Amino acid sequence: MCYPCSAYFDKGWFCPVCLKVFDYDAVDDPMVCCDFCDRWIHTGCDNIDDEHYTMLGESGSLYKCILCRGEKEEVYDKHHKKVQRRKQREPTRGKVLTN
């Protein structure tokens, strides 16, 4: 893993489903923040279509990611180690990240 990618990964700036890192200032794919684990998930990694994505951003409804729903296991390899989950906090209620 290159240095910039490992730095983003160490900060927790990656999708825990596909393990692709992202930069908050230059997001390639739309992402949604899970209100239960506080991690950012690519909409495509959780099969969120454009209509549902827009609804999440506008309605402020709670979003529970595919991992928290137990529908998918996290994947790790020698370059990606499990990151400690942050403390439970107030829900973000439909917080979305766009390009």
A tleap script that builds the chain and sets N, CA, C and O, in Angstrom:
source leaprc.protein.ff14SB
mol = sequence {
  NMET CYS TYR PRO CYS SER ALA TYR PHE ASP
  LYS GLY TRP PHE CYS PRO VAL CYS LEU LYS
  VAL PHE ASP TYR ASP ALA VAL ASP ASP PRO
  MET VAL CYS CYS ASP PHE CYS ASP ARG TRP
  ILE HIE THR GLY CYS ASP ASN ILE ASP ASP
  GLU HIE TYR THR MET LEU GLY GLU SER GLY
  SER LEU TYR LYS CYS ILE LEU CYS ARG GLY
  GLU LYS GLU GLU VAL TYR ASP LYS HIE HIE
  LYS LYS VAL GLN ARG ARG LYS GLN ARG GLU
  PRO THR ARG GLY LYS VAL LEU THR CASN
}
set mol.1.N position { 0.859 -1.163 0.000 }
set mol.1.CA position { 0.000 0.000 0.000 }
set mol.1.C position { 0.907 1.229 0.000 }
set mol.1.O position { 1.885 1.275 0.746 }
set mol.2.N position { 0.595 2.213 -0.822 }
set mol.2.CA position { 1.416 3.420 -0.898 }
set mol.2.C position { 1.241 4.257 0.373 }
set mol.2.O position { 0.293 4.062 1.133 }
set mol.3.N position { 2.161 5.180 0.584 }
set mol.3.CA position { 2.127 5.993 1.793 }
set mol.3.C position { 0.826 6.808 1.930 }
set mol.3.O position { 0.197 6.760 2.987 }
set mol.4.N position { 0.399 7.564 0.880 }
set mol.4.CA position { -0.852 8.326 1.046 }
set mol.4.C position { -2.045 7.430 1.390 }
set mol.4.O position { -2.871 7.786 2.230 }
set mol.5.N position { -2.131 6.270 0.737 }
set mol.5.CA position { -3.250 5.364 1.023 }
set mol.5.C position { -3.170 4.826 2.445 }
set mol.5.O position { -4.190 4.736 3.128 }
set mol.6.N position { -1.978 4.467 2.898 }
set mol.6.CA position { -1.858 3.941 4.260 }
set mol.6.C position { -2.171 5.027 5.289 }
set mol.6.O position { -2.717 4.734 6.352 }
set mol.7.N position { -1.826 6.285 4.976 }
set mol.7.CA position { -2.157 7.386 5.885 }
set mol.7.C position { -3.671 7.566 5.982 }
set mol.7.O position { -4.208 7.748 7.075 }
set mol.8.N position { -4.356 7.515 4.845 }
set mol.8.CA position { -5.823 7.608 4.866 }
set mol.8.C position { -6.423 6.422 5.621 }
set mol.8.O position { -7.362 6.590 6.399 }
set mol.9.N position { -5.889 5.246 5.395 }
set mol.9.CA position { -6.415 4.058 6.066 }
set mol.9.C position { -6.229 4.170 7.579 }
set mol.9.O position { -7.129 3.827 8.345 }
set mol.10.N position { -5.069 4.646 8.002 }
set mol.10.CA position { -4.803 4.812 9.435 }
set mol.10.C position { -5.761 5.808 10.076 }
set mol.10.O position { -6.093 5.682 11.255 }
set mol.11.N position { -6.208 6.800 9.300 }
set mol.11.CA position { -7.171 7.781 9.803 }
set mol.11.C position { -8.597 7.233 9.807 }
set mol.11.O position { -9.504 7.850 10.366 }
set mol.12.N position { -8.787 6.082 9.185 }
set mol.12.CA position { -10.131 5.514 9.089 }
set mol.12.C position { -10.883 6.005 7.871 }
set mol.12.O position { -12.098 5.824 7.783 }
set mol.13.N position { -10.182 6.627 6.923 }
set mol.13.CA position { -10.813 7.165 5.720 }
set mol.13.C position { -10.861 6.096 4.640 }
set mol.13.O position { -10.188 6.205 3.615 }
set mol.14.N position { -11.652 5.075 4.873 }
set mol.14.CA position { -11.824 4.004 3.895 }
set mol.14.C position { -13.204 3.395 4.070 }
set mol.14.O position { -13.808 3.468 5.140 }
set mol.15.N position { -13.680 2.802 3.007 }
set mol.15.CA position { -14.955 2.090 3.055 }
set mol.15.C position { -14.667 0.711 3.645 }
set mol.15.O position { -13.849 -0.020 3.086 }
set mol.16.N position { -15.303 0.327 4.749 }
set mol.16.CA position { -15.022 -0.965 5.373 }
set mol.16.C position { -15.564 -2.161 4.590 }
set mol.16.O position { -15.284 -3.306 4.944 }
set mol.17.N position { -16.325 -1.912 3.543 }
set mol.17.CA position { -16.843 -2.999 2.716 }
set mol.17.C position { -15.835 -3.371 1.634 }
set mol.17.O position { -15.497 -4.544 1.475 }
set mol.18.N position { -15.348 -2.366 0.883 }
set mol.18.CA position { -14.417 -2.637 -0.223 }
set mol.18.C position { -12.971 -2.299 0.127 }
set mol.18.O position { -12.051 -2.654 -0.611 }
set mol.19.N position { -12.771 -1.616 1.249 }
set mol.19.CA position { -11.455 -1.201 1.750 }
set mol.19.C position { -10.778 -0.136 0.893 }
set mol.19.O position { -9.582 0.111 1.046 }
set mol.20.N position { -11.526 0.493 0.000 }
set mol.20.CA position { -10.970 1.579 -0.817 }
set mol.20.C position { -10.892 2.844 0.041 }
set mol.20.O position { -11.867 3.233 0.685 }
set mol.21.N position { -9.714 3.481 0.039 }
set mol.21.CA position { -9.551 4.715 0.809 }
set mol.21.C position { -10.181 5.887 0.053 }
set mol.21.O position { -10.391 5.826 -1.159 }
set mol.22.N position { -10.476 6.948 0.798 }
set mol.22.CA position { -11.027 8.151 0.178 }
set mol.22.C position { -10.450 9.376 0.867 }
set mol.22.O position { -9.964 9.306 1.996 }
set mol.23.N position { -10.512 10.485 0.170 }
set mol.23.CA position { -10.079 11.776 0.687 }
set mol.23.C position { -11.346 12.618 0.832 }
set mol.23.O position { -12.104 12.762 -0.127 }
set mol.24.N position { -11.579 13.167 2.005 }
set mol.24.CA position { -12.784 13.965 2.227 }
set mol.24.C position { -12.905 15.116 1.236 }
set mol.24.O position { -14.015 15.551 0.931 }
set mol.25.N position { -11.782 15.614 0.729 }
set mol.25.CA position { -11.814 16.748 -0.194 }
set mol.25.C position { -11.991 16.344 -1.650 }
set mol.25.O position { -12.247 17.199 -2.499 }
set mol.26.N position { -11.861 15.061 -1.952 }
set mol.26.CA position { -11.947 14.605 -3.345 }
set mol.26.C position { -12.586 13.220 -3.393 }
set mol.26.O position { -11.904 12.225 -3.640 }
set mol.27.N position { -13.878 13.160 -3.158 }
set mol.27.CA position { -14.591 11.885 -3.137 }
set mol.27.C position { -14.994 11.499 -4.555 }
set mol.27.O position { -15.670 12.261 -5.247 }
set mol.28.N position { -14.573 10.305 -4.983 }
set mol.28.CA position { -14.887 9.826 -6.327 }
set mol.28.C position { -16.294 9.248 -6.417 }
set mol.28.O position { -17.000 9.470 -7.401 }
set mol.29.N position { -16.698 8.510 -5.393 }
set mol.29.CA position { -17.986 7.833 -5.378 }
set mol.29.C position { -18.817 8.359 -4.211 }
set mol.29.O position { -18.268 8.649 -3.148 }
set mol.30.N position { -20.130 8.488 -4.392 }
set mol.30.CA position { -20.984 8.935 -3.284 }
set mol.30.C position { -20.876 7.969 -2.106 }
set mol.30.O position { -20.752 6.758 -2.288 }
set mol.31.N position { -20.925 8.524 -0.899 }
set mol.31.CA position { -20.809 7.717 0.310 }
set mol.31.C position { -21.855 8.168 1.317 }
set mol.31.O position { -22.336 9.300 1.270 }
set mol.32.N position { -22.202 7.259 2.236 }
set mol.32.CA position { -23.149 7.540 3.298 }
set mol.32.C position { -22.508 7.128 4.614 }
set mol.32.O position { -21.841 6.096 4.685 }
set mol.33.N position { -22.706 7.926 5.655 }
set mol.33.CA position { -22.150 7.627 6.970 }
set mol.33.C position { -23.162 6.815 7.772 }
set mol.33.O position { -24.313 7.223 7.928 }
set mol.34.N position { -22.725 5.664 8.277 }
set mol.34.CA position { -23.591 4.815 9.087 }
set mol.34.C position { -23.814 5.481 10.440 }
set mol.34.O position { -22.863 5.926 11.084 }
set mol.35.N position { -25.058 5.547 10.863 }
set mol.35.CA position { -25.401 6.155 12.145 }
set mol.35.C position { -25.110 5.237 13.323 }
set mol.35.O position { -25.253 5.652 14.473 }
set mol.36.N position { -24.708 4.008 13.063 }
set mol.36.CA position { -24.464 3.053 14.138 }
set mol.36.C position { -22.979 2.797 14.374 }
set mol.36.O position { -22.564 2.603 15.517 }
set mol.37.N position { -22.170 2.793 13.312 }
set mol.37.CA position { -20.721 2.566 13.482 }
set mol.37.C position { -19.889 3.784 13.103 }
set mol.37.O position { -18.673 3.783 13.293 }
set mol.38.N position { -20.528 4.825 12.568 }
set mol.38.CA position { -19.864 6.070 12.199 }
set mol.38.C position { -18.787 5.875 11.133 }
set mol.38.O position { -17.777 6.579 11.133 }
set mol.39.N position { -19.001 4.926 10.230 }
set mol.39.CA position { -18.055 4.713 9.135 }
set mol.39.C position { -18.740 5.041 7.819 }
set mol.39.O position { -19.954 4.890 7.680 }
set mol.40.N position { -17.935 5.495 6.846 }
set mol.40.CA position { -18.441 5.882 5.540 }
set mol.40.C position { -18.459 4.678 4.611 }
set mol.40.O position { -17.469 3.955 4.507 }
set mol.41.N position { -19.580 4.461 3.938 }
set mol.41.CA position { -19.790 3.334 3.037 }
set mol.41.C position { -20.115 3.874 1.647 }
set mol.41.O position { -20.948 4.770 1.513 }
set mol.42.N position { -19.462 3.335 0.603 }
set mol.42.CA position { -19.835 3.697 -0.762 }
set mol.42.C position { -21.274 3.254 -1.009 }
set mol.42.O position { -21.682 2.178 -0.573 }
set mol.43.N position { -22.026 4.076 -1.697 }
set mol.43.CA position { -23.413 3.706 -1.982 }
set mol.43.C position { -23.472 2.395 -2.771 }
set mol.43.O position { -24.357 1.571 -2.540 }
set mol.44.N position { -22.540 2.202 -3.692 }
set mol.44.CA position { -22.510 0.972 -4.481 }
set mol.44.C position { -22.189 -0.261 -3.650 }
set mol.44.O position { -22.617 -1.365 -3.987 }
set mol.45.N position { -21.440 -0.084 -2.569 }
set mol.45.CA position { -21.091 -1.222 -1.699 }
set mol.45.C position { -22.279 -1.688 -0.866 }
set mol.45.O position { -22.273 -2.804 -0.348 }
set mol.46.N position { -23.302 -0.838 -0.732 }
set mol.46.CA position { -24.504 -1.210 0.018 }
set mol.46.C position { -25.745 -1.181 -0.870 }
set mol.46.O position { -26.872 -1.139 -0.376 }
set mol.47.N position { -25.527 -1.205 -2.184 }
set mol.47.CA position { -26.630 -1.229 -3.162 }
set mol.47.C position { -27.649 -0.116 -2.937 }
set mol.47.O position { -28.855 -0.346 -3.028 }
set mol.48.N position { -27.170 1.079 -2.647 }
set mol.48.CA position { -28.039 2.241 -2.465 }
set mol.48.C position { -28.156 2.950 -3.808 }
set mol.48.O position { -27.162 3.438 -4.346 }
set mol.49.N position { -29.361 3.006 -4.343 }
set mol.49.CA position { -29.550 3.672 -5.633 }
set mol.49.C position { -29.634 5.187 -5.439 }
set mol.49.O position { -29.684 5.678 -4.311 }
set mol.50.N position { -29.648 5.917 -6.552 }
set mol.50.CA position { -29.654 7.384 -6.503 }
set mol.50.C position { -30.855 7.933 -5.737 }
set mol.50.O position { -30.731 8.909 -4.998 }
set mol.51.N position { -32.001 7.312 -5.913 }
set mol.51.CA position { -33.223 7.786 -5.241 }
set mol.51.C position { -33.094 7.638 -3.722 }
set mol.51.O position { -33.420 8.564 -2.979 }
set mol.52.N position { -32.623 6.483 -3.264 }
set mol.52.CA position { -32.462 6.237 -1.831 }
set mol.52.C position { -31.376 7.152 -1.259 }
set mol.52.O position { -31.516 7.660 -0.147 }
set mol.53.N position { -30.303 7.362 -2.010 }
set mol.53.CA position { -29.214 8.239 -1.589 }
set mol.53.C position { -29.723 9.672 -1.383 }
set mol.53.O position { -29.418 10.307 -0.373 }
set mol.54.N position { -30.487 10.163 -2.333 }
set mol.54.CA position { -31.057 11.504 -2.229 }
set mol.54.C position { -31.992 11.595 -1.038 }
set mol.54.O position { -31.969 12.580 -0.300 }
set mol.55.N position { -32.817 10.568 -0.846 }
set mol.55.CA position { -33.748 10.544 0.275 }
set mol.55.C position { -33.013 10.592 1.609 }
set mol.55.O position { -33.445 11.291 2.526 }
set mol.56.N position { -31.902 9.856 1.731 }
set mol.56.CA position { -31.122 9.864 2.976 }
set mol.56.C position { -30.586 11.256 3.277 }
set mol.56.O position { -30.608 11.700 4.425 }
set mol.57.N position { -30.108 11.939 2.252 }
set mol.57.CA position { -29.562 13.277 2.444 }
set mol.57.C position { -30.608 14.320 2.781 }
set mol.57.O position { -30.332 15.255 3.532 }
set mol.58.N position { -31.790 14.174 2.241 }
set mol.58.CA position { -32.838 15.175 2.434 }
set mol.58.C position { -33.694 14.922 3.666 }
set mol.58.O position { -34.133 15.869 4.320 }
set mol.59.N position { -33.937 13.659 3.989 }
set mol.59.CA position { -34.888 13.350 5.055 }
set mol.59.C position { -34.261 13.330 6.437 }
set mol.59.O position { -34.953 13.519 7.437 }
set mol.60.N position { -32.953 13.101 6.501 }
set mol.60.CA position { -32.310 13.008 7.803 }
set mol.60.C position { -32.645 11.724 8.529 }
set mol.60.O position { -32.498 11.641 9.748 }
set mol.61.N position { -33.098 10.708 7.784 }
set mol.61.CA position { -33.433 9.433 8.427 }
set mol.61.C position { -32.165 8.672 8.789 }
set mol.61.O position { -31.100 8.918 8.223 }
set mol.62.N position { -32.285 7.751 9.731 }
set mol.62.CA position { -31.143 6.956 10.169 }
set mol.62.C position { -30.728 5.969 9.088 }
set mol.62.O position { -31.566 5.399 8.389 }
set mol.63.N position { -29.421 5.779 8.966 }
set mol.63.CA position { -28.870 4.810 8.014 }
set mol.63.C position { -28.057 3.777 8.787 }
set mol.63.O position { -27.166 4.126 9.561 }
set mol.64.N position { -28.369 2.518 8.572 }
set mol.64.CA position { -27.624 1.401 9.168 }
set mol.64.C position { -26.977 0.636 8.032 }
set mol.64.O position { -27.665 0.105 7.160 }
set mol.65.N position { -25.634 0.578 8.042 }
set mol.65.CA position { -24.899 0.005 6.919 }
set mol.65.C position { -25.038 -1.516 6.833 }
set mol.65.O position { -25.533 -2.169 7.752 }
set mol.66.N position { -24.594 -2.044 5.722 }
set mol.66.CA position { -24.665 -3.469 5.426 }
set mol.66.C position { -23.899 -4.313 6.454 }
set mol.66.O position { -24.263 -5.460 6.710 }
set mol.67.N position { -22.842 -3.744 7.041 }
set mol.67.CA position { -22.072 -4.455 8.057 }
set mol.67.C position { -22.820 -4.487 9.382 }
set mol.67.O position { -22.900 -5.532 10.028 }
set mol.68.N position { -23.365 -3.353 9.788 }
set mol.68.CA position { -24.123 -3.289 11.046 }
set mol.68.C position { -25.419 -4.097 10.980 }
set mol.68.O position { -25.896 -4.604 11.995 }
set mol.69.N position { -25.984 -4.211 9.776 }
set mol.69.CA position { -27.186 -5.042 9.606 }
set mol.69.C position { -26.831 -6.532 9.601 }
set mol.69.O position { -27.726 -7.376 9.638 }
set mol.70.N position { -25.535 -6.864 9.555 }
set mol.70.CA position { -25.092 -8.256 9.570 }
set mol.70.C position { -25.253 -8.969 8.246 }
set mol.70.O position { -25.250 -10.200 8.203 }
set mol.71.N position { -25.394 -8.218 7.160 }
set mol.71.CA position { -25.595 -8.822 5.846 }
set mol.71.C position { -24.284 -9.105 5.125 }
set mol.71.O position { -24.276 -9.769 4.089 }
set mol.72.N position { -23.180 -8.606 5.667 }
set mol.72.CA position { -21.869 -8.804 5.057 }
set mol.72.C position { -20.819 -8.782 6.156 }
set mol.72.O position { -20.938 -8.046 7.135 }
set mol.73.N position { -19.785 -9.605 5.977 }
set mol.73.CA position { -18.665 -9.637 6.914 }
set mol.73.C position { -17.584 -8.685 6.412 }
set mol.73.O position { -17.426 -8.494 5.206 }
set mol.74.N position { -16.840 -8.090 7.346 }
set mol.74.CA position { -15.720 -7.245 6.955 }
set mol.74.C position { -14.599 -8.112 6.407 }
set mol.74.O position { -14.396 -9.241 6.855 }
set mol.75.N position { -13.867 -7.570 5.427 }
set mol.75.CA position { -12.781 -8.293 4.774 }
set mol.75.C position { -11.465 -7.648 5.179 }
set mol.75.O position { -11.341 -6.424 5.211 }
set mol.76.N position { -10.485 -8.490 5.487 }
set mol.76.CA position { -9.156 -7.991 5.841 }
set mol.76.C position { -8.116 -8.837 5.151 }
set mol.76.O position { -8.350 -10.009 4.856 }
set mol.77.N position { -6.965 -8.241 4.893 }
set mol.77.CA position { -5.833 -8.985 4.360 }
set mol.77.C position { -4.580 -8.484 5.060 }
set mol.77.O position { -4.680 -7.751 6.043 }
set mol.78.N position { -3.412 -8.859 4.581 }
set mol.78.CA position { -2.177 -8.483 5.270 }
set mol.78.C position { -1.929 -6.973 5.279 }
set mol.78.O position { -1.163 -6.482 6.108 }
set mol.79.N position { -2.563 -6.233 4.372 }
set mol.79.CA position { -2.378 -4.785 4.313 }
set mol.79.C position { -3.452 -4.027 5.086 }
set mol.79.O position { -3.261 -2.858 5.422 }
set mol.80.N position { -4.558 -4.665 5.366 }
set mol.80.CA position { -5.685 -3.997 6.015 }
set mol.80.C position { -5.976 -4.692 7.338 }
set mol.80.O position { -6.331 -5.870 7.361 }
set mol.81.N position { -5.830 -3.982 8.408 }
set mol.81.CA position { -6.113 -4.514 9.727 }
set mol.81.C position { -7.408 -3.913 10.230 }
set mol.81.O position { -7.780 -2.804 9.846 }
set mol.82.N position { -8.084 -4.638 11.081 }
set mol.82.CA position { -9.335 -4.142 11.634 }
set mol.82.C position { -9.081 -2.869 12.426 }
set mol.82.O position { -8.170 -2.810 13.252 }
set mol.83.N position { -9.882 -1.865 12.170 }
set mol.83.CA position { -9.757 -0.586 12.850 }
set mol.83.C position { -10.738 -0.575 14.012 }
set mol.83.O position { -11.892 -0.981 13.871 }
set mol.84.N position { -10.269 -0.108 15.155 }
set mol.84.CA position { -11.121 -0.019 16.334 }
set mol.84.C position { -12.305 0.900 16.047 }
set mol.84.O position { -12.124 2.020 15.569 }
set mol.85.N position { -13.495 0.436 16.332 }
set mol.85.CA position { -14.669 1.280 16.118 }
set mol.85.C position { -14.678 2.410 17.128 }
set mol.85.O position { -14.256 2.250 18.273 }
set mol.86.N position { -15.159 3.535 16.685 }
set mol.86.CA position { -15.237 4.698 17.562 }
set mol.86.C position { -16.362 4.510 18.568 }
set mol.86.O position { -17.245 3.671 18.385 }
set mol.87.N position { -16.317 5.301 19.630 }
set mol.87.CA position { -17.379 5.262 20.630 }
set mol.87.C position { -18.713 5.604 19.985 }
set mol.87.O position { -18.776 6.359 19.015 }
set mol.88.N position { -19.759 5.045 20.530 }
set mol.88.CA position { -21.099 5.373 20.044 }
set mol.88.C position { -21.353 6.857 20.298 }
set mol.88.O position { -20.999 7.372 21.359 }
set mol.89.N position { -21.940 7.526 19.367 }
set mol.89.CA position { -22.194 8.953 19.475 }
set mol.89.C position { -23.581 9.258 18.935 }
set mol.89.O position { -24.331 8.357 18.561 }
set mol.90.N position { -23.902 10.517 18.900 }
set mol.90.CA position { -25.195 10.938 18.368 }
set mol.90.C position { -25.280 10.562 16.884 }
set mol.90.O position { -24.285 10.681 16.169 }
set mol.91.N position { -26.440 10.113 16.410 }
set mol.91.CA position { -26.600 9.754 14.998 }
set mol.91.C position { -26.359 10.939 14.077 }
set mol.91.O position { -26.647 12.084 14.425 }
set mol.92.N position { -25.820 10.642 12.888 }
set mol.92.CA position { -25.587 11.689 11.889 }
set mol.92.C position { -26.843 11.995 11.097 }
set mol.92.O position { -26.952 13.054 10.480 }
set mol.93.N position { -27.773 11.086 11.112 }
set mol.93.CA position { -29.065 11.248 10.435 }
set mol.93.C position { -28.944 11.701 8.987 }
set mol.93.O position { -29.165 12.868 8.662 }
set mol.94.N position { -28.589 10.753 8.127 }
set mol.94.CA position { -28.580 11.019 6.699 }
set mol.94.C position { -27.387 11.800 6.199 }
set mol.94.O position { -27.473 12.448 5.156 }
set mol.95.N position { -26.289 11.757 6.904 }
set mol.95.CA position { -25.076 12.465 6.479 }
set mol.95.C position { -24.518 11.789 5.234 }
set mol.95.O position { -24.238 10.591 5.251 }
set mol.96.N position { -24.355 12.549 4.151 }
set mol.96.CA position { -23.863 12.008 2.900 }
set mol.96.C position { -22.617 12.765 2.458 }
set mol.96.O position { -22.423 13.930 2.806 }
set mol.97.N position { -21.780 12.086 1.688 }
set mol.97.CA position { -20.538 12.672 1.168 }
set mol.97.C position { -20.574 12.536 -0.335 }
set mol.97.O position { -20.679 11.431 -0.868 }
set mol.98.N position { -20.487 13.679 -1.026 }
set mol.98.CA position { -20.566 13.673 -2.483 }
set mol.98.C position { -19.323 14.294 -3.078 }
set mol.98.O position { -18.536 14.951 -2.396 }
set mol.99.N position { -19.166 14.062 -4.396 }
set mol.99.CA position { -18.014 14.665 -5.071 }
set mol.99.C position { -18.278 16.079 -5.468 }
set mol.99.O position { -17.409 16.731 -6.048 }
savepdb mol mol.pdb
quit
